Amino acid sequence: MDKGGKKGAAWYKLDNAAVMYSAIQRENYSAIYRFSAVMTDLVDPLALQRAIDRTMPRFPTFRVRIRRGAFWCYLEPNEAPGPFLKEDMRDPCQPVRFREDDGWLVRFFYYGHRISLEVFHALADGAGALTFFRTLLAVYLREMGHPVPSGAGVLDVDAPPPAEEQEDAYSRYAKSRVRRGMGERKAYPCKGTPEPFYTLNVTMGLVPLDRLRETARGYGASITEYLAAVLIESILAKQRREGRRRELPVALAVPIDLRPHFPSRTLRNFILTVRPSIDPELGDYTFPEIVAQVHHHMRLHINRQEMQAVITRNVMLQKNRLLQLIPSPLKDLSMAVSYRLVGCRPYSTTYTNPGAFKVPEAMRPHIQRMEVILGQSYTPRVNCASISYGNTMEITFAGTVKETDVERDFFRHLVREGIHVKVISNREEGLPDRERS
């Protein structure tokens, strides 16, 4: 954390990931994601607003607005009233506009039994946001008269926030002797027919976690590796139906939480992506072969040395002296153009799995399940995300495209493997086989 701004107010330099997310922001696009908790009881909006008001001061890196300096954007404390709870909407993860809604970069929604948090990715990654959300839910349950202790991932809202939670962990670990770049081939873009602004089609599949884990282990893979392989197989089938003369590799961007590999308590961004892929030009792959490819790729590339080399390259690029002298508007424009031309090319889509949402024992009876939604992609395609709570794994496809072929093939594969799937969608007509299980 740095000191600057008016009257010595605390402000934050954008971390390496936040620089990109703020640069590619535009009127009809923001890197937004959502976590939701489906509660056992109906949500009390007054109690939830009190919980928001009580929780926000404990998380200073969420209580900020974004400002554009002469050379870089930065985050400064947001002293405006709020943020205020709103009733939920059909199309979640709407773009943020920095000068609207008093500059808030987090949003809170409720509907029926559901409590939802939306976060602009420049603030935090999924792990940081889940720590915030878990604490908020604990405070809400206390407001409802349920004693929930701090600990087990619930932070004490009466304690001062330690500096470690506010650190830029990328800069801390940019110490590799090697700077490793991307250099991956262009991947099949997996685009579809764009929907009107702003329509986010969301399809959720609920599956039993124990059966899913058993199936993944049967292939010698983790749940993340298995689901990534199912997604790759579904996208390969989509590309094949298009009848391309030359098929491109199908590759996923799979975010990896760096905290288990580089100790840090930061609640800001601290992730990198790995790129499991299948090149259909090499020949046909059976599904077990796809799983094996994904498994070995992720085990090979998720290692401290390689990830630190990527961190170093990204941070050193941000600290380049010539880049520092370019005015902020030109810098953002060049980064946005570069992302459109290069950043999206190596990936067909994103799949993220933050894993199990764990809470203290006192909270467990009050939460039915968790949900996660990735907002729209930079290009018109569908993203995939999953999260588990108890014995329920929730898998979400979300995108601004009309077609449903990828998610349909994905869930049909799970059904063929003997995994029961309950599908929920915000589409008016739903999926053609939405009742299948």
C-alpha positions as CSV (number, residue, x, y, z in Angstrom):
1,M,0.0,0.0,0.0
2,D,1.3,3.5,-0.9
3,K,0.5,6.9,0.5
4,G,-0.7,9.6,-1.9
5,G,-3.7,11.5,-3.0
6,K,-5.5,14.2,-1.0
7,K,-4.6,14.7,2.7
8,G,-2.3,11.6,2.6
9,A,-5.1,9.2,1.9
10,A,-4.1,5.6,1.4
11,W,-4.1,4.4,-2.3
12,Y,-3.1,1.3,-4.1
13,K,-1.2,0.7,-7.3
14,L,-3.0,-1.7,-9.5
15,D,-1.4,-5.2,-9.3
16,N,-0.2,-6.8,-12.5
17,A,-3.6,-8.5,-13.3
18,A,-5.6,-5.4,-12.4
19,V,-3.6,-3.3,-14.9
20,M,-4.9,-5.5,-17.7
21,Y,-8.5,-5.7,-16.4
22,S,-8.7,-1.9,-16.1
23,A,-7.1,-1.3,-19.6
24,I,-9.5,-3.6,-21.5
25,Q,-12.5,-2.2,-19.8
26,R,-15.0,-0.6,-22.2
27,E,-18.6,0.6,-22.3
28,N,-20.0,-2.9,-23.1
29,Y,-17.4,-5.0,-21.4
30,S,-16.0,-5.5,-17.9
31,A,-14.2,-8.4,-16.3
32,I,-16.9,-9.2,-13.7
33,Y,-17.6,-12.4,-11.9
34,R,-20.3,-13.4,-9.4
35,F,-20.5,-15.7,-6.4
36,S,-23.9,-16.6,-4.9
37,A,-25.0,-18.5,-1.8
38,V,-28.4,-20.1,-1.8
39,M,-29.5,-19.9,1.8
40,T,-31.8,-22.2,3.7
41,D,-34.1,-19.4,4.7
42,L,-35.5,-16.4,2.8
43,V,-33.0,-13.5,2.7
44,D,-33.8,-10.5,5.0
45,P,-32.6,-7.5,3.0
46,L,-32.4,-5.2,6.0
47,A,-30.2,-7.6,7.9
48,L,-28.0,-8.2,4.8
49,Q,-27.5,-4.4,4.3
50,R,-26.4,-4.1,8.0
51,A,-24.0,-7.0,7.4
52,I,-22.6,-5.2,4.3
53,D,-22.1,-2.0,6.2
54,R,-20.4,-3.9,9.0
55,T,-18.1,-6.0,6.8
56,M,-16.9,-3.5,4.2
57,P,-14.5,-1.5,6.5
58,R,-12.6,-4.7,7.3
59,F,-11.8,-5.1,3.6
60,P,-10.1,-1.8,2.5
61,T,-9.1,-3.2,-0.9
62,F,-12.8,-3.8,-1.7
63,R,-13.9,-0.3,-0.5
64,V,-12.2,1.6,-3.3
65,R,-12.9,3.4,-6.6
66,I,-10.6,3.5,-9.6
67,R,-8.9,6.7,-10.7
68,R,-6.9,7.5,-13.8
69,G,-3.6,9.2,-13.1
70,A,-1.3,10.8,-15.7
71,F,0.6,7.5,-16.3
72,W,-1.3,4.7,-14.5
73,C,-4.7,4.0,-13.1
74,Y,-4.8,3.5,-9.3
75,L,-7.3,2.6,-6.6
76,E,-8.3,5.0,-3.8
77,P,-10.6,4.7,-0.8
78,N,-14.3,5.2,-1.7
79,E,-15.9,7.4,1.0
80,A,-19.3,7.5,-0.8
81,P,-22.3,6.0,1.0
82,G,-22.9,2.3,0.3
83,P,-22.5,0.1,-1.5
84,F,-26.3,-0.6,-1.3
85,L,-28.0,-4.0,-1.7
86,K,-30.2,-4.3,-4.8
87,E,-32.9,-6.8,-5.9
88,D,-31.4,-9.3,-8.4
89,M,-31.8,-9.1,-12.2
90,R,-32.2,-11.6,-15.0
91,D,-28.9,-10.8,-16.7
92,P,-26.1,-10.7,-14.1
93,C,-22.5,-9.3,-14.3
94,Q,-23.4,-6.1,-16.1
95,P,-20.5,-3.9,-17.1
96,V,-19.2,-1.4,-14.6
97,R,-18.9,2.3,-15.4
98,F,-16.3,3.9,-13.3
99,R,-18.2,7.2,-13.0
100,E,-21.6,5.6,-12.1
101,D,-23.0,4.1,-8.9
102,D,-20.6,6.3,-6.8
103,G,-17.6,4.4,-8.3
104,W,-18.3,1.1,-6.5
105,L,-16.6,-1.9,-8.0
106,V,-18.4,-4.5,-5.9
107,R,-22.2,-5.1,-6.0
108,F,-24.6,-7.0,-3.7
109,F,-27.9,-8.6,-4.8
110,Y,-30.6,-10.7,-3.2
111,Y,-33.6,-12.6,-4.4
112,G,-35.6,-15.2,-2.5
113,H,-33.1,-17.4,-0.8
114,R,-30.1,-16.2,-2.9
115,I,-27.3,-13.7,-1.8
116,S,-25.0,-12.6,-4.6
117,L,-21.7,-10.7,-4.7
118,E,-20.3,-9.3,-8.0
119,V,-16.7,-8.1,-8.2
120,F,-14.7,-6.2,-10.8
121,H,-11.6,-8.4,-11.4
122,A,-9.2,-5.5,-10.9
123,L,-10.0,-5.7,-7.2
124,A,-9.5,-9.4,-6.4
125,D,-9.4,-12.9,-7.8
126,G,-11.8,-15.6,-6.7
127,A,-9.9,-16.7,-3.6
128,G,-9.8,-13.1,-2.2
129,A,-13.5,-12.5,-3.1
130,L,-14.5,-15.8,-1.5
131,T,-12.8,-14.8,1.8
132,F,-14.7,-11.5,1.7
133,F,-18.0,-13.3,0.8
134,R,-17.6,-16.0,3.5
135,T,-17.0,-13.3,6.1
136,L,-20.1,-11.3,4.9
137,L,-22.3,-14.4,5.1
138,A,-21.1,-15.0,8.7
139,V,-21.9,-11.5,9.7
140,Y,-25.3,-11.7,8.0
141,L,-26.1,-14.9,9.9
142,R,-25.1,-13.1,13.2
143,E,-27.5,-10.3,12.3
144,M,-30.1,-13.0,11.9
145,G,-29.4,-14.3,15.4
146,H,-27.1,-17.3,14.6
147,P,-23.9,-17.4,16.6
148,V,-21.0,-17.8,14.0
149,P,-17.4,-17.6,15.3
150,S,-14.5,-16.0,13.4
151,G,-11.9,-18.4,12.2
152,A,-12.0,-21.2,9.6
153,G,-11.8,-18.7,6.8
154,V,-14.1,-16.1,8.4
155,L,-12.2,-13.0,9.2
156,D,-12.8,-10.9,12.4
157,V,-14.5,-7.7,11.2
158,D,-13.6,-6.0,14.5
159,A,-9.9,-6.5,13.9
160,P,-7.7,-4.1,11.9
161,P,-6.9,-5.4,8.4
162,P,-3.2,-6.5,8.3
163,A,-0.9,-5.1,5.6
164,E,-0.3,-8.6,4.3
165,E,-3.9,-8.8,3.0
166,Q,-3.2,-5.7,0.9
167,E,0.1,-6.6,-0.7
168,D,0.8,-6.8,-4.4
169,A,2.1,-10.4,-4.3
170,Y,3.1,-10.4,-8.0
171,S,5.8,-7.8,-7.3
172,R,6.9,-9.6,-4.2
173,Y,7.7,-12.8,-6.1
174,A,9.0,-11.4,-9.4
175,K,12.5,-12.7,-8.7
176,S,13.1,-15.4,-11.3
177,R,16.3,-15.3,-13.3
178,V,14.3,-16.2,-16.4
179,R,11.4,-14.2,-17.9
180,R,9.0,-16.5,-19.6
181,G,6.5,-15.4,-22.2
182,M,3.5,-16.9,-23.8
183,G,4.2,-17.7,-27.5
184,E,1.3,-20.2,-27.8
185,R,-0.4,-20.9,-31.1
186,K,-3.8,-19.4,-32.0
187,A,-6.6,-21.5,-30.7
188,Y,-10.1,-22.2,-32.1
189,P,-12.0,-19.1,-30.9
190,C,-15.3,-20.9,-30.1
191,K,-17.4,-17.9,-31.0
192,G,-21.2,-17.8,-31.5
193,T,-24.0,-15.5,-32.6
194,P,-24.0,-12.4,-30.4
195,E,-27.0,-11.6,-28.3
196,P,-28.4,-8.1,-28.0
197,F,-26.7,-5.9,-25.4
198,Y,-26.7,-6.8,-22.5
199,T,-28.0,-10.4,-22.5
200,L,-26.0,-12.9,-20.5
201,N,-27.3,-16.4,-21.0
202,V,-26.6,-18.5,-17.9
203,T,-27.0,-22.3,-17.7
204,M,-26.2,-24.1,-14.4
205,G,-25.8,-27.8,-13.9
206,L,-26.0,-29.3,-10.4
207,V,-24.2,-32.7,-10.0
208,P,-23.4,-34.9,-7.0
209,L,-19.8,-34.2,-6.0
210,D,-19.1,-37.8,-4.7
211,R,-20.1,-39.3,-8.1
212,L,-18.2,-36.7,-10.0
213,R,-15.1,-37.3,-7.9
214,E,-15.4,-41.1,-8.4
215,T,-15.7,-40.7,-12.1
216,A,-12.7,-38.4,-12.3
217,R,-10.6,-40.8,-10.2
218,G,-11.5,-43.6,-12.6
219,Y,-9.5,-41.6,-15.3
220,G,-6.7,-40.9,-12.9
221,A,-7.5,-37.2,-12.8
222,S,-8.7,-34.5,-10.4
223,I,-12.2,-33.0,-10.8
224,T,-10.7,-29.9,-12.4
225,E,-8.8,-32.0,-14.9
226,Y,-11.7,-34.2,-15.7
227,L,-14.2,-31.3,-16.2
228,A,-11.6,-29.4,-18.3
229,A,-11.3,-32.5,-20.5
230,V,-15.1,-32.7,-20.9
231,L,-15.2,-29.0,-21.9
232,I,-12.4,-29.5,-24.5
233,E,-14.2,-32.5,-26.0
234,S,-17.4,-30.4,-26.3
235,I,-15.6,-27.6,-28.0
236,L,-13.8,-30.0,-30.4
237,A,-17.2,-31.4,-31.4
238,K,-18.4,-27.8,-32.1
239,Q,-15.4,-27.1,-34.3
240,R,-15.9,-30.4,-36.1
241,R,-19.5,-29.5,-36.9
242,E,-18.4,-26.3,-38.5
243,G,-16.5,-28.3,-41.2
244,R,-13.3,-26.2,-41.1
245,R,-10.8,-27.2,-43.7
246,R,-8.0,-26.9,-41.1
247,E,-8.9,-27.3,-37.5
248,L,-7.2,-25.2,-34.8
249,P,-6.1,-26.4,-31.4
250,V,-8.8,-26.3,-28.7
251,A,-7.2,-24.7,-25.6
252,L,-8.5,-23.5,-22.2
253,A,-7.4,-20.7,-19.9
254,V,-7.5,-22.3,-16.5
255,P,-6.7,-19.9,-13.6
256,I,-4.4,-21.2,-10.9
257,D,-4.4,-19.8,-7.4
258,L,-0.7,-19.0,-6.6
259,R,-1.1,-18.8,-2.9
260,P,-0.4,-22.5,-2.2
261,H,2.9,-22.2,-4.2
262,F,4.0,-18.7,-3.1
263,P,2.9,-18.0,0.5
264,S,0.8,-14.8,0.7
265,R,-2.2,-13.6,2.6
266,T,-3.2,-11.1,-0.1
267,L,-6.9,-10.6,-0.9
268,R,-6.0,-9.0,-4.2
269,N,-5.3,-10.8,-7.5
270,F,-2.7,-13.5,-7.3
271,I,-3.4,-16.0,-10.2
272,L,-1.9,-17.2,-13.4
273,T,-3.4,-19.4,-16.1
274,V,-2.3,-22.7,-17.6
275,R,-3.3,-23.8,-21.1
276,P,-4.3,-27.4,-21.5
277,S,-5.0,-28.0,-25.2
278,I,-5.7,-30.6,-27.8
279,D,-4.6,-30.2,-31.5
280,P,-7.0,-32.1,-33.7
281,E,-4.6,-31.8,-36.6
282,L,-2.5,-34.5,-35.0
283,G,-5.4,-36.9,-35.2
284,D,-8.5,-38.1,-33.4
285,Y,-8.4,-38.3,-29.6
286,T,-10.5,-40.6,-27.4
287,F,-11.9,-39.1,-24.3
288,P,-9.5,-41.0,-22.0
289,E,-6.6,-39.6,-24.1
290,I,-8.0,-36.1,-23.7
291,V,-8.1,-36.5,-20.0
292,A,-4.5,-37.9,-19.9
293,Q,-3.3,-34.9,-22.0
294,V,-5.0,-32.4,-19.7
295,H,-3.7,-34.2,-16.5
296,H,-0.1,-34.4,-17.6
297,H,-0.1,-30.8,-19.0
298,M,-1.3,-29.4,-15.7
299,R,1.0,-31.5,-13.6
300,L,3.9,-30.5,-15.8
301,H,3.3,-26.7,-15.9
302,I,2.0,-26.0,-12.4
303,N,5.3,-25.7,-10.7
304,R,7.0,-22.9,-8.7
305,Q,9.9,-22.3,-11.1
306,E,7.9,-21.9,-14.3
307,M,5.2,-19.8,-12.7
308,Q,7.7,-17.5,-11.1
309,A,9.3,-17.0,-14.5
310,V,5.9,-15.9,-15.9
311,I,5.3,-13.6,-12.9
312,T,8.7,-12.0,-13.4
313,R,8.1,-11.3,-17.1
314,N,4.7,-9.7,-16.5
315,V,5.9,-7.5,-13.6
316,M,9.1,-6.4,-15.4
317,L,7.0,-5.5,-18.5
318,Q,4.8,-3.3,-16.2
319,K,7.9,-1.6,-14.8
320,N,9.5,-1.0,-18.2
321,R,10.8,2.6,-18.0
322,L,9.6,3.5,-21.6
323,L,6.2,2.2,-20.8
324,Q,6.1,4.2,-17.6
325,L,6.4,7.5,-19.6
326,I,3.5,6.7,-21.9
327,P,0.3,8.7,-20.8
328,S,-2.4,6.6,-19.3
329,P,-5.0,6.9,-22.1
330,L,-2.5,5.8,-24.7
331,K,-1.2,3.0,-22.5
332,D,-4.7,1.6,-21.9
333,L,-5.5,1.8,-25.7
334,S,-2.3,0.0,-26.6
335,M,-2.9,-2.7,-24.0
336,A,-6.6,-3.1,-25.1
337,V,-5.5,-3.5,-28.8
338,S,-2.8,-5.9,-27.8
339,Y,-5.2,-8.0,-25.7
340,R,-7.7,-8.2,-28.6
341,L,-5.0,-9.2,-31.1
342,V,-2.9,-11.4,-28.9
343,G,-4.4,-12.0,-25.4
344,C,-7.5,-13.8,-26.6
345,R,-5.9,-15.8,-29.4
346,P,-4.3,-18.7,-27.4
347,Y,-7.6,-19.7,-25.7
348,S,-10.9,-21.1,-26.9
349,T,-12.5,-20.2,-23.6
350,T,-12.0,-20.0,-19.8
351,Y,-12.7,-22.7,-17.2
352,T,-12.2,-21.9,-13.6
353,N,-12.8,-24.0,-10.5
354,P,-12.1,-22.4,-7.1
355,G,-12.8,-25.7,-5.5
356,A,-14.8,-26.4,-2.3
357,F,-16.4,-23.5,-0.4
358,K,-15.6,-24.3,3.2
359,V,-17.3,-22.6,6.2
360,P,-17.3,-23.0,10.0
361,E,-19.6,-25.7,11.3
362,A,-22.1,-23.2,12.6
363,M,-22.7,-21.8,9.1
364,R,-23.3,-25.1,7.3
365,P,-27.0,-25.7,8.0
366,H,-27.8,-22.2,6.7
367,I,-26.4,-22.6,3.2
368,Q,-27.9,-25.0,0.6
369,R,-25.4,-24.5,-2.2
370,M,-23.0,-22.2,-3.8
371,E,-23.0,-20.8,-7.4
372,V,-20.4,-19.0,-9.5
373,I,-20.8,-17.1,-12.8
374,L,-18.1,-15.7,-15.0
375,G,-19.3,-12.6,-16.8
376,Q,-19.2,-12.1,-20.6
377,S,-16.0,-12.8,-22.5
378,Y,-14.1,-10.1,-24.4
379,T,-15.4,-11.8,-27.6
380,P,-18.8,-13.5,-28.0
381,R,-18.3,-17.0,-26.5
382,V,-19.3,-19.0,-23.5
383,N,-17.2,-19.3,-20.3
384,C,-17.4,-22.1,-17.8
385,A,-17.0,-22.1,-14.0
386,S,-17.7,-24.5,-11.1
387,I,-17.7,-24.5,-7.3
388,S,-18.7,-27.1,-4.7
389,Y,-20.4,-26.9,-1.4
390,G,-21.2,-30.1,0.6
391,N,-22.0,-32.8,-1.9
392,T,-23.1,-30.5,-4.7
393,M,-20.9,-29.3,-7.5
394,E,-22.4,-26.4,-9.4
395,I,-21.2,-25.9,-13.0
396,T,-22.1,-22.7,-14.9
397,F,-21.9,-21.8,-18.5
398,A,-22.4,-18.1,-19.2
399,G,-22.0,-16.1,-22.3
400,T,-23.5,-13.5,-24.7
401,V,-24.2,-16.0,-27.5
402,K,-27.4,-17.6,-28.7
403,E,-26.1,-21.2,-29.3
404,T,-26.2,-23.8,-26.5
405,D,-24.3,-26.6,-28.3
406,V,-21.2,-26.5,-26.0
407,E,-23.1,-26.7,-22.7
408,R,-25.5,-29.3,-24.2
409,D,-22.7,-31.6,-25.2
410,F,-20.9,-31.0,-21.9
411,F,-23.9,-32.1,-19.7
412,R,-24.8,-34.9,-22.0
413,H,-21.3,-36.3,-21.6
414,L,-21.8,-36.3,-17.8
415,V,-25.1,-38.1,-18.1
416,R,-23.5,-40.8,-20.3
417,E,-21.0,-41.3,-17.5
418,G,-23.8,-42.0,-15.1
419,I,-23.6,-38.6,-13.3
420,H,-27.0,-37.1,-12.5
421,V,-27.4,-33.5,-13.8
422,K,-30.1,-31.0,-12.8
423,V,-30.0,-28.1,-15.2
424,I,-31.2,-24.5,-14.4
425,S,-31.2,-21.7,-17.0
426,N,-32.2,-18.1,-17.3
427,R,-33.0,-18.5,-21.0
428,E,-36.6,-18.0,-21.7
429,E,-36.9,-21.3,-23.6
430,G,-34.1,-23.0,-21.7
431,L,-32.0,-25.8,-23.1
432,P,-33.8,-28.3,-25.3
433,D,-33.0,-31.1,-22.9
434,R,-33.0,-29.1,-19.7
435,E,-35.0,-31.8,-17.8
436,R,-32.6,-34.6,-18.7
437,S,-30.8,-36.2,-15.9
